[in-house]
Amino acid sequence: MKTTESDKELHKQMWKESGLSKAAYARESGLNTQTFYSWFYTEGLKREKKQNTFVEIVTENDAQGKENEHRRSMTIGITLPNGYNLIISSGFQTHTLNAVLDVLEGR
């Protein structure tokens, strides 16, 4: 029988609260030790992938070249809860930023 994501999260939380090693918790809970370890490994890979995700946003002004050098140097950075990092230059249109955020945050 396949373990649901909610069951996995419940077991991980119970393990944290137990004070046991992962192997001891898995044995006491009737879980395959290797399977239990794999839940944490997979979670770590997903977290690492999210943390290493970079989205570059190029505005029309940026594409015009050197004449907007000063403008391009004024930027803000945003890190979204889902792990995306955005660097946005001045002059970026608000409605476009909202559309990008809608896509990245699944709104």
C-alpha positions as CSV (number, residue, x, y, z in Angstrom):
1,M,0.0,0.0,0.0
2,K,1.4,3.4,-1.0
3,T,1.8,5.9,1.8
4,T,0.1,9.3,1.3
5,E,1.9,12.6,1.6
6,S,-0.1,13.5,4.6
7,D,0.9,10.1,6.3
8,K,4.5,10.8,5.5
9,E,4.3,14.3,7.0
10,L,2.6,12.9,10.1
11,H,5.3,10.3,10.6
12,K,8.0,12.9,10.1
13,Q,6.4,15.1,12.7
14,M,6.0,12.2,15.1
15,W,9.6,11.3,14.6
16,K,10.8,14.8,15.4
17,E,8.7,14.8,18.6
18,S,9.8,11.2,19.6
19,G,13.5,12.0,20.2
20,L,14.4,8.7,18.6
21,S,16.8,8.1,15.7
22,K,15.2,7.7,12.3
23,A,16.0,4.0,12.3
24,A,14.6,3.4,15.8
25,Y,11.4,5.4,15.0
26,A,10.9,3.5,11.7
27,R,11.4,0.1,13.5
28,E,8.9,1.0,16.3
29,S,6.4,2.3,13.8
30,G,6.6,-0.7,11.5
31,L,8.1,1.3,8.7
32,N,10.8,0.1,6.4
33,T,13.9,2.0,7.5
34,Q,15.2,2.7,4.0
35,T,11.8,4.0,2.9
36,F,11.6,6.3,6.0
37,Y,15.1,7.7,5.2
38,S,14.1,8.2,1.6
39,W,11.2,10.6,2.6
40,F,13.8,12.9,4.1
41,Y,16.2,12.6,1.2
42,T,13.5,13.4,-1.4
43,E,12.3,16.4,0.7
44,G,15.9,17.7,0.8
45,L,16.2,17.4,-3.0
46,K,13.0,19.4,-3.5
47,R,14.1,22.1,-1.0
48,E,17.5,22.3,-2.7
49,K,15.9,22.6,-6.1
50,K,13.6,25.4,-5.0
51,Q,16.5,27.3,-3.3
52,N,18.6,27.1,-6.5
53,T,15.8,28.4,-8.7
54,F,16.5,31.8,-10.3
55,V,14.2,33.6,-12.5
56,E,15.6,36.6,-14.5
57,I,13.1,39.2,-15.5
58,V,14.3,41.5,-18.4
59,T,12.3,44.7,-19.0
60,E,12.0,46.6,-22.2
61,N,14.3,49.2,-20.7
62,D,17.0,46.6,-19.9
63,A,17.0,45.4,-23.5
64,Q,17.7,48.9,-24.8
65,G,21.3,48.8,-23.6
66,K,23.7,51.2,-22.0
67,E,21.5,54.3,-22.1
68,N,19.6,53.0,-19.1
69,E,22.6,51.9,-17.1
70,H,21.7,54.0,-14.1
71,R,18.1,52.8,-14.2
72,R,19.2,49.1,-14.3
73,S,21.5,49.6,-11.3
74,M,18.4,50.3,-9.2
75,T,16.9,46.9,-8.5
76,I,15.1,45.0,-5.8
77,G,15.2,41.4,-5.0
78,I,12.3,39.2,-3.8
79,T,12.5,35.7,-2.5
80,L,9.1,34.0,-2.7
81,P,8.0,31.4,-0.2
82,N,8.1,28.7,-2.9
83,G,11.9,29.3,-3.3
84,Y,12.0,31.5,-6.4
85,N,14.3,34.5,-6.4
86,L,13.3,37.5,-8.4
87,I,15.5,40.5,-9.3
88,I,13.5,43.4,-10.6
89,S,14.8,46.5,-12.1
90,S,13.2,49.9,-11.8
91,G,10.7,50.7,-14.5
92,F,9.3,47.2,-14.4
93,Q,5.5,47.4,-14.9
94,T,3.4,46.6,-11.9
95,H,0.8,44.7,-13.8
96,T,3.5,42.5,-15.4
97,L,5.0,41.8,-12.0
98,N,1.6,40.8,-10.7
99,A,1.2,38.4,-13.6
100,V,4.6,36.9,-13.0
101,L,3.8,36.4,-9.3
102,D,0.5,34.9,-10.2
103,V,2.2,32.2,-12.2
104,L,5.1,31.6,-9.8
105,E,2.9,31.4,-6.7
106,G,0.1,29.5,-8.4
107,R,-2.5,32.2,-7.6
